[in-house]
Amino acid sequence: MPPIETATSVLILWGVIGYLLGSIPSGMILARVMKLGNLREIGSGNIGATNVLRTGNKTAAALTLLFDAAKGAIAVFLAGTLAALDAAQLAGLMAFIGHCFPVWLRFKGGKGVATYLGIIGVLAWPMLLAGCAIWLIVAAVFRYSSAAALVMAGWLPVVMMLTGYGYMAFLSMALGLLIYARHWSNIQRMKAGTETKIGAKKTPEAP
């Protein structure tokens, strides 16, 4: 955890800015612009890139992934450039919270993996590469996006502490816990053997 260098009022400002950036529902906006339907009625009902992919539009899914990552990256970059590392980490945390709990969608947002990677990428790009490598390996072996995200979120703080990026470990652990909480339903479906694999379409779940 970095030392607190920024004034409390400035930290609050960057927290608000981070939240507002993170709360932009990229997937919902792209689905509407590209006429893909209501994401709440497709697949898992999630607004992230994995569920957008279930529409069959790979371009929309890639753009959602990019924009969701950019929200966290921009928040961290601006706060780090105009303030200090403590503000950057707080802005990143709040961008993540904004993505998961956007006020515009009654606090029902995404699961935060792409935003997490955007945050990590600006703070330390080698950790972004490490996180992507973990995700890709697990996804290739098990074909579950959720499993890949959970393994990445669990192991990346360990990698940080072992490779000289310990100042990011507290933030990464906090975000990792939120990722686990947001994936609780996926964990239950994996246990039941009903989780949808990458690339497979899924009909809407019963309420």
N, C-alpha and C positions, 0 to 999 in steps of 0.2 A: 504494500500500500504506500503510495507516495506521500511525502509530507504535505500538510495543509499550508499552502502559500497564498491562496486567494481569499479575498474578503468574503464574508458570509453572504452579503447582498449580491455579489458577483456570482458566487456559486449557485445561489438560488436562481439567478437569471439564466445561467447556462443550463441548469436543470430543467427549467421551463422550456427553453429553446430546444433542448434535446428531446423532451417529451413530445413537443409539437411536431418536430421533424419525424420522429419515430412513428407517430400516430397516423401519418399519411397512408391510407390503405391502398398500396400500389396494386396488389392483385385484383381488388374489386374494381378499381378505376380501369385497369387494362382490360379486364373481362368485359366491362361495359362498353368501352371504346371499340374493342375488337368483336363485339357482339357474340360473346361466348356463353352467355347466360348468367344466371345468378349463382355465384360460387357457393352460397349457403345451401343450394339445392343440388350440388354436384359432389360426388364422392364423400369425403369426410365433412364437407361443409366449411373447411378451413380456407383462409384467404391467402395462404402461402403458395410458393412455387410448385411444391409437390402436388397439391390439389389442382392447381391450374393445369399441370401436365395431364391430368385425367380428362381434361376437355379434348385432348388430342392435339392441341396447338403448342408445339414445342417452342416456337418463337415467343409466344405469350409467357410461357413458363420461364424461359431464359431471361426475358425482360423483367419479370416479377422478381426473380432471384437477384438480378443486377440492381434494381431499384430498392429492394428491401435491404440489400447490403449497403447501398449508397447512403441510405438514411442514417445508419450508424456511423459510417465513415465520415460523412460531412459534419455530423454533430461533434465527433471527436476532433476532427481536423480544425474546425473553426475555434472550438474552445481551447485546444492546445496552442493554436497560433496566436490568438488574441488574449489568452489568459495564461494558464499553466497546466502542468500534468494533472493536478488534482481536479481542476475544472474539466479537463478532457475526459478523465475517467468517469466523473459524475455525469457529464453530458452523454457519454456512451451508455451508462447504466439507465438513464432516464429515456434515452432513445429506444432502448430495448423494452422497457416497461411500456412506453408509448405504443410500440408495435404490438405487444401482447394484449394491452388493455387500452385501446384507442377510445377516447371519449365520443368520437363521431359514430362508433358502431356499438354503443352501449357497453363499452369495455370488453367486447368479445372480438379479439383480434387473432393474430397468428401465433406461431410457436417460437419464433425468434431466432432460428438457426442462421438464416442469411444475415440478419442484422448483427448477430453475434460475430460472424466472420468479418463483416465490415468494420466493426469496432476493433477487433483484434488486428486486422490488417493495417490500420493506421497506426496503432500503438506499437506494433512490432511485426513487420511483414514476414520474418522467418516463422513466427508462430502461426500466421495465416497458412503458410505452406504446410506446416506440420499438421494443422487441423484439417486441411483439405486432404492430405495424404491419408490420415486416419479415416476420414469419412469415406473416401473412395475405396479403400481396402475393404472396410466392413460392408459397404454397400455392394461391392462386387461379389463378395463371398455369400452374403445372406439375402441380398436383394430387398432389404428393408431400409427405407430412408430414415425411419424413426430409430431403428437400432444403430445405424451409423451415427446419427446425431447424438444419441445417448452415450455411446462409447467415446466419441470425440469430446463431448462436454465433460466426461469423467476423467479422461486421461490428459487433456491439454494443460490443466493446472499443474499436474505432476511434471510434464515436459518443461513447463515454464520454470519451475523451481530447480530443475536439474540443469538448465541451460543458461542461467543468468538473467532470466526475465521474471524473477520473483516479485518485483514491484507490481506485476500484473496479476499475480496469482489470486489475490483476494477478490479482485473484480471478476476474474474468470470463474472462481468458485461460486460467487454469488449468482452470476449469469447461468452457470451450470445447474445450480439448484433450481432456478426458475425454468430452465429447459426441461429438467426432469418433471417438475410439477405440470408444465404445459403438455407433456407427453404421457401423462398418467393413463389416459384412455388408450393410447397406443400400447403401453406396457401391458395393460389388461388384455387387449386384443391379441398381442403376441403370445401371451400365456395361453389364450384360448385357441390359438391357431387360426384366427380370423383376420389378422392384419393384412392389408392390401400390399402387394409387392410393387416395386418400382416398375412403372410402365403399364401396370394393369388398371383398367377402368373399374369403377365401383359404383354401384347404384346407391341412391340416397338411403341412409340408415333410417329405420323407423324411429319416430320420436319416443 
